[in-house]
Amino acid sequence: MSPTQRHREDAGAEAALAEAVSAFSLAMRAVADGIESEDTTVPVAVTWRGDALLAHAASLPGEAGLHYRQAAALLDRMAQYSGVAAATVAGLNAGSPVPPLERPEEVEDPEAGPGPLAPLRAVLSWDSVVLRFALRVGVIIAVAVALSAAFDLRRGYWVTLTAGMILQPYTGATSMRAVQRILGTVVGGILTAGLAALFHDPWAIFALVFLFGSLSVALLPLNYAAFSVFLTPTFVLLAEASSGDWHLAGLRILNTALGGALAFVGSRVLWPSPEVERLPRYLSETILALRAYMALVVDRFQDRSESAGRRLQEARRQVGLAIINAEESFQRALGEHRGPAEALAPAMTLLTYARRFTASVAALALSRHSVDAPAGDVIAPFAHSMDAALVDIAEALARGRVPAALAALPEPPAAPLSPLLRGRLTRLARQLKTLHDAAARWSGGVENPIGSV
């Protein structure tokens, strides 16, 4: 192909791409107008696809043609999604049934679901956070009732209610809530004592109760300490209005402090479950989910069917759920952390690069739709080595050991792999090394890398 002819083909491909993108923009504008106006006469037509661009890309050699073919595959997918959006808007505006969005149920490689008693067995296992929390609450509430009866505490139910409200399934959350509740009650008690000296009219007290009750409910999602500050005068003023006893603020502080102390001690003495003991398991499950996603992409690399696409989407969804669970565990561990900040860096690196690794595997999966996608056995050696490394990293995190030295991955072959696909495999190799190094730092001879709790 002469340079002049190649230039014409490039220009044709650019024009086809620009025309498709412009048509996509008009279609999305029409969809937006249909949603906003709720007008059934707003036309939404999706008549474009990646066929025109693919025809021009077929005659372009090398990396340029590859990029255009990838763009054509993306345009096909965008057209499919745009058509679903247009049909949905038309159905909603016309009041007719919305076209079904659920795909047919997968019938290939069915997996047996959990048994009916599986959730109950999971909850009643000794490692269950729910079981330990239930036992802890039961014991602490019983102790609070016993202490109130033994010492004949006035309004002893405040001790019981405080302990029950402060206790959380996790040690760090319970400790934070106990401190916030006690400090908030002290401040609220001082505020109540001052108000009791200024206001004696029942109607004024009821107005204050309404004001403080509204503020406490509004502040609960924002700050538990602020909630406690305004909750204290709400209950104390109500009790004082009915009993005429204007010295309940100090009693409220005493009972709240006792209930908070019981919850604090109980969370650390009765079957404690610090988050640092669970975080490695969540990290390990994340790595295993990444490994399963990667293995499925390689196994179905030649399969461009809708069935394969659904299975890949489900595998990526499982990775996302595993990462979310690990991130939530990490946030709870932050609340318990008492050690140096540097101890948290490996866990943060693992979480960050788990998401990046997921995106790279998804990009590799998108390469399946390339015209010149290679046979699966071309990348199989590379994928097999990566699979073994991921399994070792997951086991090292779960068992608290240093992962084995990372073996050199086979170099992706220059042919028949395209430069784009080869670059994606190289990026996966770099990200795998980062995950391995972070796991090694996390478990590198440190018994409790998150710090004391």
Secondary structure, 3 states (H helix, E strand, C coil): CCHHHHHHHHHHHHHHHHHHHHHHHHHHHHHHHHHHHCCCCCCCCCCCCCHHHHHHHCCCCHHHHHHHHHHHHHHHHHHHHHHHHHHHHHHHHHCCCCCCCCCCCCCCCCCCCCCCCHHHHHHHCCCCHHHHHHHHHHHHHHHHHHHHHHCCCCCCHHHHHHHHHHCCCCHHHHHHHHHHHHHHHHHHHHHHHHHHHHCCCHHHHHHHHHHHHHHHHHHCCCCHHHHHHHHHHHHHHHHHHHHCCCCHHHHHHHHHHHHHHHHHHHHHHCCCCCHHHCHHHHHHHHHHHHHHHHHHHHHCCCCCCHHHHHHHHHHHHHHHHHHHHHHHHHHHHHHHCCCCHHHHHHHHHHHHHHHHHHHHHHHHHHHHHCCCCCCHHHHHHHHHHHHHHHHHHHHHHHHCCCCCCCCCCCCCCCCCCCHHHHHHHHHHHHHHHHHHHHHHHHHCCCCCCCCCC
